[in-house]
Amino acid sequence: MARPPDFELEPDEIIDAALEILDEKGLDAVSMRSVSSRLGVSPVPLYNRIGNKDDLLDAVAKRLLADLAPPTDPGESWQDYSERWAHELRERLRRAPDSRLVLRTRRWAFTEASRPLVDAMRAAGFDADEAVRGCRMLMWATVGFVAIESGAVTEITSRPRRSRLAGGDPSGVSQTEADQLFSLQIRLLIEGIDREERAGRAPRPPR
């Protein structure tokens, strides 16, 4: 249905329409023309309010990552917070039905999402460089896992497991095993970051 000529289109409406198309038809179907058609307007207001297609997809990714970070609990260790943060990031990224949307996201969207984790690590004694590096490793590990997970249609299976270890069956993994593998990956990475940070704090022996 066409909108009246004086109708003011809001950016949130544009992003909502793009998300609907993304969910229904996939990333390739999201375009300035398809979104404008969904909204009943010409593409011109979209360019005025959002920018070009790249800007639109960035806005969609930013919406998926908005307010991602869970609040910290009193007395919570940075390790426990990091685990909760990584699991929340994974859940948000899995809402994107196409991993290309995740992989193309501009750095600032992830920077905003990671700021509370950096703050938690800084409060635990990490210096600025260590905190940013640790956060980046956790983010890259999560983004990479989700990108592989979302494309592993033939590997994620409901078949009975043939291995005593999650992920040990060469024929595939169940969704439950994928969840277990992610938890293990993040836990081992956090333990490694912790060891590296402690080693950096330890006094060096004299030469």
VOPAGU-2260 file (C-alpha; in pm, 1 decimal, decimal comma):
REM VOPAGU-2260
SITE   aa  ch    i         X         Y         Z
SITE  MET   A    0       0,0       0,0       0,0
SITE  ALA   A    1     144,0     334,1    -107,8
SITE  ARG   A    2     220,1     590,9     160,2
SITE  PRO   A    3     103,5     954,0     134,3
SITE  PRO   A    4     362,1    1187,8     -22,1
SITE  ASP   A    5     423,6    1374,9     305,2
SITE  PHE   A    6     478,5    1054,8     505,3
SITE  GLU   A    7     794,5    1061,9     720,9
SITE  LEU   A    8     969,7     723,8     720,4
SITE  GLU   A    9    1164,2     635,8    1036,8
SITE  PRO   A   10    1493,7     441,6    1023,2
SITE  ASP   A   11    1357,2     178,6    1263,7
SITE  GLU   A   12    1074,1     102,4    1019,9
SITE  ILE   A   13    1327,0      48,0     743,4
SITE  ILE   A   14    1536,4    -184,4     958,9
SITE  ASP   A   15    1223,9    -375,7    1071,1
SITE  ALA   A   16    1127,3    -434,2     707,3
SITE  ALA   A   17    1479,0    -545,3     616,8
SITE  LEU   A   18    1479,8    -794,0     906,3
SITE  GLU   A   19    1146,4    -936,1     792,5
SITE  ILE   A   20    1282,8    -994,7     442,4
SITE  LEU   A   21    1604,4   -1140,9     584,9
SITE  ASP   A   22    1407,2   -1390,9     794,3
SITE  GLU   A   23    1170,7   -1483,2     511,5
SITE  LYS   A   24    1396,8   -1492,1     205,2
SITE  GLY   A   25    1760,6   -1458,8     309,2
SITE  LEU   A   26    2032,8   -1199,0     277,7
SITE  ASP   A   27    2039,7   -1187,6    -103,0
SITE  ALA   A   28    1676,1   -1073,6    -105,7
SITE  VAL   A   29    1748,5    -766,7     106,7
SITE  SER   A   30    1788,8    -464,6    -117,5
SITE  MET   A   31    1683,7    -102,2    -120,4
SITE  ARG   A   32    1416,6    -190,1    -375,0
SITE  SER   A   33    1275,3    -490,8    -186,6
SITE  VAL   A   34    1263,3    -299,8     140,8
SITE  SER   A   35    1101,1       5,6     -19,2
SITE  SER   A   36     845,0    -221,3    -185,0
SITE  ARG   A   37     769,2    -382,6     150,9
SITE  LEU   A   38     713,7     -35,9     299,6
SITE  GLY   A   39     508,1      95,8       6,4
SITE  VAL   A   40     746,2     377,5     -82,2
SITE  SER   A   41    1000,1     454,2    -352,7
SITE  PRO   A   42    1366,9     376,8    -273,3
SITE  VAL   A   43    1445,5     747,7    -242,3
SITE  PRO   A   44    1337,3     787,4     125,6
SITE  LEU   A   45    1554,2     487,9     218,9
SITE  TYR   A   46    1862,9     651,4      71,4
SITE  ASN   A   47    1775,4     972,9     255,4
SITE  ARG   A   48    1716,1     805,5     592,8
SITE  ILE   A   49    1961,8     512,1     591,6
SITE  GLY   A   50    2210,6     551,1     305,8
SITE  ASN   A   51    2303,3     280,1      57,9
SITE  LYS   A   52    2261,7     -97,4      82,5
SITE  ASP   A   53    2583,8    -141,4     279,0
SITE  ASP   A   54    2459,5     112,5     532,8
SITE  LEU   A   55    2128,8     -74,4     553,7
SITE  LEU   A   56    2296,2    -408,8     623,9
SITE  ASP   A   57    2520,7    -246,0     883,6
SITE  ALA   A   58    2211,3    -104,0    1053,9
SITE  VAL   A   59    2053,2    -451,4    1057,7
SITE  ALA   A   60    2368,3    -601,2    1211,2
SITE  LYS   A   61    2383,8    -322,7    1467,8
SITE  ARG   A   62    2021,9    -396,3    1564,8
SITE  LEU   A   63    2112,8    -762,1    1620,3
SITE  LEU   A   64    2400,2    -660,3    1848,6
SITE  ALA   A   65    2225,0    -376,9    2032,7
SITE  ASP   A   66    2235,0    -401,3    2412,6
SITE  LEU   A   67    2407,0    -736,2    2381,0
SITE  ALA   A   68    2615,5    -731,2    2695,7
SITE  PRO   A   69    2448,8    -886,2    3001,3
SITE  PRO   A   70    2474,7    -684,7    3324,5
SITE  THR   A   71    2749,8    -793,1    3559,9
SITE  ASP   A   72    2652,5    -967,5    3883,2
SITE  PRO   A   73    2799,6    -843,4    4213,8
SITE  GLY   A   74    3122,3   -1028,7    4284,4
SITE  GLU   A   75    3118,1   -1205,5    3947,6
SITE  SER   A   76    3462,1   -1300,6    3814,8
SITE  TRP   A   77    3571,0   -1178,4    3474,8
SITE  GLN   A   78    3591,1   -1542,8    3365,2
SITE  ASP   A   79    3224,7   -1610,9    3449,3
SITE  TYR   A   80    3118,5   -1285,0    3288,1
SITE  SER   A   81    3320,4   -1365,9    2976,2
SITE  GLU   A   82    3140,5   -1699,6    2941,2
SITE  ARG   A   83    2798,3   -1537,0    2973,6
SITE  TRP   A   84    2899,5   -1263,4    2729,5
SITE  ALA   A   85    3023,0   -1512,1    2468,5
SITE  HIS   A   86    2706,0   -1723,7    2496,1
SITE  GLU   A   87    2488,9   -1413,9    2456,4
SITE  LEU   A   88    2691,6   -1303,2    2152,6
SITE  ARG   A   89    2645,7   -1647,4    1998,8
SITE  GLU   A   90    2269,4   -1635,4    2052,0
SITE  ARG   A   91    2243,1   -1289,6    1896,0
SITE  LEU   A   92    2452,4   -1386,0    1596,0
SITE  ARG   A   93    2249,3   -1702,8    1540,9
SITE  ARG   A   94    1944,3   -1483,6    1481,3
SITE  ALA   A   95    2103,5   -1385,4    1151,6
SITE  PRO   A   96    2004,9   -1663,6     909,2
SITE  ASP   A   97    2308,0   -1590,4     689,3
SITE  SER   A   98    2660,3   -1579,5     833,0
SITE  ARG   A   99    2766,9   -1329,1     565,7
SITE  LEU   A  100    2575,6   -1061,3     753,4
SITE  VAL   A  101    2785,9   -1135,6    1061,5
SITE  LEU   A  102    3117,9   -1150,1     878,4
SITE  ARG   A  103    3066,2    -820,5     694,5
SITE  THR   A  104    2965,8    -619,9    1002,3
SITE  ARG   A  105    3172,4    -307,0    1049,2
SITE  ARG   A  106    3406,0    -294,2    1345,0
SITE  TRP   A  107    3215,7     -27,1    1538,5
SITE  ALA   A  108    2914,6    -253,3    1590,6
SITE  PHE   A  109    3132,6    -512,9    1760,7
SITE  THR   A  110    3325,3    -242,9    1948,9
SITE  GLU   A  111    3008,7    -125,0    2122,9
SITE  ALA   A  112    2905,6    -482,1    2202,1
SITE  SER   A  113    3245,9    -563,0    2353,3
SITE  ARG   A  114    3293,0    -252,8    2568,8
SITE  PRO   A  115    3137,4    -403,1    2889,7
SITE  LEU   A  116    3358,4    -711,4    2859,7
SITE  VAL   A  117    3669,4    -495,9    2824,7
SITE  ASP   A  118    3557,8    -299,7    3131,3
SITE  ALA   A  119    3512,9    -622,7    3331,4
SITE  MET   A  120    3860,3    -742,0    3237,3
SITE  ARG   A  121    4013,2    -404,3    3319,9
SITE  ALA   A  122    3845,5    -412,6    3662,6
SITE  ALA   A  123    4003,8    -755,6    3720,2
SITE  GLY   A  124    4353,5    -616,1    3665,7
SITE  PHE   A  125    4414,7    -650,6    3292,3
SITE  ASP   A  126    4590,2    -357,1    3133,2
SITE  ALA   A  127    4415,4    -192,2    2838,4
SITE  ASP   A  128    4601,3    -382,7    2566,2
SITE  GLU   A  129    4551,2    -719,4    2738,1
SITE  ALA   A  130    4179,4    -656,8    2787,3
SITE  VAL   A  131    4121,4    -556,8    2425,5
SITE  ARG   A  132    4325,3    -850,7    2299,2
SITE  GLY   A  133    4142,2   -1098,1    2522,4
SITE  CYS   A  134    3805,4    -960,5    2419,4
SITE  ARG   A  135    3900,7    -974,9    2052,8
SITE  MET   A  136    4001,2   -1340,4    2080,7
SITE  LEU   A  137    3672,3   -1429,0    2247,6
SITE  MET   A  138    3476,0   -1236,7    1986,5
SITE  TRP   A  139    3660,0   -1386,7    1691,6
SITE  ALA   A  140    3622,4   -1736,5    1834,3
SITE  THR   A  141    3247,2   -1682,5    1875,5
SITE  VAL   A  142    3193,4   -1521,5    1535,4
SITE  GLY   A  143    3392,8   -1796,5    1366,2
SITE  PHE   A  144    3201,3   -2070,2    1546,4
SITE  VAL   A  145    2866,0   -1919,4    1447,6
SITE  ALA   A  146    2976,9   -1872,6    1086,3
SITE  ILE   A  147    3075,0   -2240,2    1062,0
SITE  GLU   A  148    2773,2   -2354,2    1261,1
SITE  SER   A  149    2527,2   -2167,6    1039,1
SITE  GLY   A  150    2676,4   -2324,4     726,6
SITE  ALA   A  151    2702,4   -2676,8     868,2
SITE  VAL   A  152    2359,8   -2788,2     749,3
SITE  THR   A  153    2480,2   -3136,1     654,9
SITE  GLU   A  154    2695,9   -3175,9     966,2
SITE  ILE   A  155    2445,3   -3076,0    1236,3
SITE  THR   A  156    2240,3   -3391,6    1260,4
SITE  SER   A  157    1987,7   -3564,6    1483,2
SITE  ARG   A  158    2149,8   -3905,0    1429,8
SITE  PRO   A  159    2251,2   -4097,5    1744,8
SITE  ARG   A  160    2605,7   -4007,8    1845,3
SITE  ARG   A  161    2874,0   -4267,1    1779,1
SITE  SER   A  162    3140,7   -4111,9    1999,8
SITE  ARG   A  163    3181,0   -4074,9    2375,0
SITE  LEU   A  164    3312,2   -3719,3    2320,7
SITE  ALA   A  165    3105,5   -3431,4    2184,5
SITE  GLY   A  166    3235,8   -3363,2    1835,4
SITE  GLY   A  167    3425,9   -3691,1    1818,0
SITE  ASP   A  168    3201,2   -3852,3    1554,4
SITE  PRO   A  169    3347,2   -3781,6    1206,0
SITE  SER   A  170    3003,6   -3819,5    1046,0
SITE  GLY   A  171    2861,4   -3510,8    1217,3
SITE  VAL   A  172    2747,2   -3354,2    1542,4
SITE  SER   A  173    2409,4   -3303,5    1703,5
SITE  GLN   A  174    2291,6   -2959,5    1806,1
SITE  THR   A  175    2349,0   -3058,9    2167,4
SITE  GLU   A  176    2706,7   -3151,9    2083,6
SITE  ALA   A  177    2756,7   -2822,1    1903,2
SITE  ASP   A  178    2642,4   -2643,3    2218,6
SITE  GLN   A  179    2885,8   -2850,5    2425,2
SITE  LEU   A  180    3171,0   -2780,6    2185,0
SITE  PHE   A  181    3108,4   -2408,2    2200,2
SITE  SER   A  182    3107,6   -2410,5    2580,2
SITE  LEU   A  183    3431,9   -2610,1    2582,9
SITE  GLN   A  184    3597,7   -2383,0    2328,1
SITE  ILE   A  185    3512,5   -2067,6    2522,2
SITE  ARG   A  186    3614,5   -2218,8    2857,7
SITE  LEU   A  187    3953,8   -2331,9    2725,0
SITE  LEU   A  188    4012,4   -1995,4    2561,4
SITE  ILE   A  189    3930,9   -1810,4    2883,5
SITE  GLU   A  190    4168,0   -2037,1    3077,0
SITE  GLY   A  191    4441,1   -1959,3    2825,0
SITE  ILE   A  192    4379,6   -1583,9    2847,6
SITE  ASP   A  193    4392,8   -1608,9    3226,2
SITE  ARG   A  194    4724,4   -1798,4    3220,5
SITE  GLU   A  195    4874,1   -1547,9    2977,8
SITE  GLU   A  196    4766,4   -1253,7    3192,0
SITE  ARG   A  197    4903,2   -1414,6    3511,2
SITE  ALA   A  198    5233,7   -1485,8    3339,1
SITE  GLY   A  199    5254,7   -1121,2    3238,8
SITE  ARG   A  200    5206,9   -1014,8    3600,4
SITE  ALA   A  201    5469,6   -1251,4    3742,2
SITE  PRO   A  202    5804,5   -1086,8    3819,6
SITE  ARG   A  203    6075,8   -1181,1    3574,7
SITE  PRO   A  204    6387,8   -1347,2    3715,7
SITE  PRO   A  205    6704,1   -1135,4    3700,2
SITE  ARG   A  206    6940,1   -1209,7    3416,4
